[in-house]
Amino acid sequence: MTQAKVCFIGAGNMTRSIVSGLIRNGYPSELVHATNPSQAKLDALHSDFGIVVSNDNVKAAEQADVIVLSVKPQLMQQVCEQMQYLDLANKLVITIAAGIPAARYSEYFNQPITLIRTMPNTPTQLGFGMTGIYADNSMSESHKAICQQLMQSGGKVVWVEKEDELNQVIALAGSSPAYFFLFIESMIETGKKMGMDEAKARVLAEQAALGAAQMVIQNQDLSLAALRNNVTSKGGTTAQAIETFEQGGLRTLVDKAMNNCVARAEEMAKTF
């Protein structure tokens, strides 16, 4: 990435995830600034990554080349309105907030802005993130490159052609780490009920999850069904477990959960 000054408005988990990726990939810490009302979060970011921190959104944004809006959707309008008197003509604004349409930000800032919407997830912190990105057709290639390199510091990126596809990104990647955490958590809880020590149950479940993900990644020529069938001997233990999941309506439940996730994002777009 060009040596742009990047300012994160908000210092929550996602800011920490992206900053971690940037610094891990050698981005100069003195060019990264984060703001937040909570001094404790700022102190932690400064201590862990050496970045600049402050409580002043306006001053930080004024000095930045790239402004990353990393606050909750319900706070976004208030935060943007604080900065609406700045000249944003030569700045790139990137938002990681779910739900809020790109056009709404020009209203919040009360001026035309150059904005890219992104939807990253928390594994970005470890370099295994997945980020969906949307920019309209007027976006310059240089700005798109800056955004891509910023988000790629934490993992893979996928550009979507239509803005509403970001809601599908939320369901598939933005929110989905929590799905897997819940599944692994449930496995560990059952292991404990069966008499397994919690630490042993956790390492068994987490390593199985990691291995399964790697099997998917490293066998692109095989369908998920084929990979599953390779583990499932007819009449065996795995077959019994899979049959139980199927009878319990796992596919229907996943479909419903993901569609409800998208519906909530659409609802947020109307609310904020």
C-alpha positions, 0 to 999 in steps of 0.5 A: 500500500502507498504510505497513506495516513490511515485513521480508524474511527472506533477502536473495537474488535474489528479495528483491532483485527485490521490494525493487527494485520496491518502491523503484522505485514509491516505497515508503519505504526506511526501512520496508523491512528485510532480514536475512541471514547474508551481510553482503555481500548486505546491504551491497549492498541498503542501498547500492542501495536505502537499506533497513534491513539486519541479521543479526537475524531475530528482532528484524527480524520483531518490529518488522515488520507484514509478514514475507516469508519469502525463504529456500530451502525446505531452510532454512525450518523452521530460520528459522521456528523461530527466531521461534516465540516471537514473537507473530505474531497481528497480523502478516501472513506471506508466503512466496515458497518453492516446495513448502512447503504453507501448513499446514506454516508453523503447525507451523514457527512453533508457533502459528496464523499469517496466511499467504499463499503467493506464487510470484514470478519474477526479472523482478520486479526490472525491473517485468516480474515474474509472481507467483502468489498463494494464500490460503485463504478465511479471509484478510481482504481487507485482508491480500490487498490488502497482499500484492497491492500488494506483489507488484504493485510488480514486475509482474503477479499472478494469484490461484489458487483452489487451493493446488496450482495454485501448482506450475503457476505455478512451471512456467509463470512461476516457473521459466520465465525460465530456459527462455527464457534457455536458448533464447536462450543456445542461439541465441547459441551457434549464431550464434557457430558460424556465424561471428557475433560474440557481441555481435551474436548476443546483441543479435539474439536478445534483441531478437527475444525481446523483440519476440516477447513484445510481439507476444503481449501486444499481440495478445490477439485472436490465438492463438499459432498465428496469430502463428506462422503470420504469420511462417511462409511456406510453404516458407520459412526460418522454415517449415524451422526450425519443422519442425525443432523439431517433428520434434525433439519440442520440444512433448513436451520442453516438456511433460516439462520442465514436468511434471518441474518440478511433480513436483519442487515436489510432492516438496519439499512432502513433504520440507520 
